[in-house]
Amino acid sequence: MSTVRYLAGLGPREATSPAYAQALTWLEQRFRAAGYQTRRQALRVPAGVSWGVPVRAGTTWNLIATKPGFNPAAPHRIVGAHLDTVPQAPGAEDNASGIAVLLGTAQLAPRFPTVFVAFGAEEPRGDGDNRHHYGSRAYVASLPGAQRNALRGMVSLDRVGVGTVVPICSAQADDLALRNELRAVAAGAGVQNRVCVNRSSDHWSFVRSGLPGVRLGSTPYAEYHSARDLPRVVSPAQLGRMGRVVAAWLDS
């Protein structure tokens, strides 16, 4: 919850804003303090309209964190969460909650080799897939063939702090292998879950490129994409459930 409170306290973190850059620097420091090497991946995003509010063109960044000695050509997993918000929302649930679980899981030093990524510009800048998920699309496009072949699964943490049941969402109705793997892990951790089909997060950038990905999170809430998306919306117990699922997956 300290991560949720800090990020929401910065106010809206639109991908090209000074608040986003401040959040990125803070998160990078947290990863380094936990023993990770970090790399910023810059990308340009166009001007557009994000949830009814005009946004300017500019540069944003993904933040990529790995342990020293990480071998991208060896079997590994990816856990990601978007750091940006729509322009009118402080984004406690969408998506400081996801970043909180991302960072908390990384600090546990999982057994399975893992890349942790905070994505920029997940939020839309217009309609359609090509005006959405800019950071994760740039990240996937940059992956060399050896790393693509070595990837064993990607989990996107997006809106993970509301509700009492963990949503485990595939991007396609027939894309069940990774979803079922996460469901088995959740059951083993004693966490109630439900399945869904959802493309509205960064896992879709992986799946549409032929890589395995699922989303954790997506429970509707009244404060979505509004100035009322404040820390009081987020349930510490639900963050704990999400964290237990991700931690168990990375240790399996």
C-alpha positions, 0 to 999 in steps of 0.5 A: 500500500505504500507504493499505491499511496506514493504513486497516487500522491503524484497525481495523474501520470500520463505517459509523457508528463513530468509526474510519469518521469518522477514515478519512473525514477522512484521505481527504478531506485526501488528496483536497484535497492532490491538488487536489480539491474535496470534499463530504460527503453525510450519510445515516442508516442503520438498526440491523441485523445486519452479517455476524452482528454487531449494528450501531447506527443512525446517520449515515454519509457519502459523500465526493465529490471533483471537480476545480475547474470540474467540470460535472456536466451535461457527459460524465463518469465516476464511480469509486467504492469503499466506505470502510466494513467489517463490524464484525469486520474491519480490511478491508485487502482489503475495502475499503482496497484499493479506496480505495487504487486510487481515491485513486491514480487520482485523484492521476494527474489523469485526462484524462476528467472524473471524479467520485471517490466513497468510499461509506459503508455498503456493507456489509449491515445485514440481508438483501436489496438494501434492507439493503445499499449505503446510500451508493451508493443515496443518492448515485444518488437525489440525482443530478439528471436532467442529471447522470444523462444526462451519466454515461458509466459508473461503476466500483466498486472492491471487493476489488481486491488479491487474485489475478493476473487482474482481474475485470470484473463486470457486474450483469446477464448482458445488460449488456455494453457497459461491461464490454466497454469495460473489457475492451478497455481492460484488453487494451490495457494488457496486463492479463489479465482475466476476466468475471463477473456480480456485484451485490454492490457499489455499481455495482448501485445505478447499474445498478438505476437505469438507469445504466451500471456495472461492478465491478472485483474480487471474487476470493475469499480465505480472510480475507474479512470476518474479523479476518485481513483484514490488509495482508499479504493484499493484493498490490501487483502486483494493485493495480497491475494494477487501477490501470492499467486504471482509469487507462487507462479514464479517459484513453481 
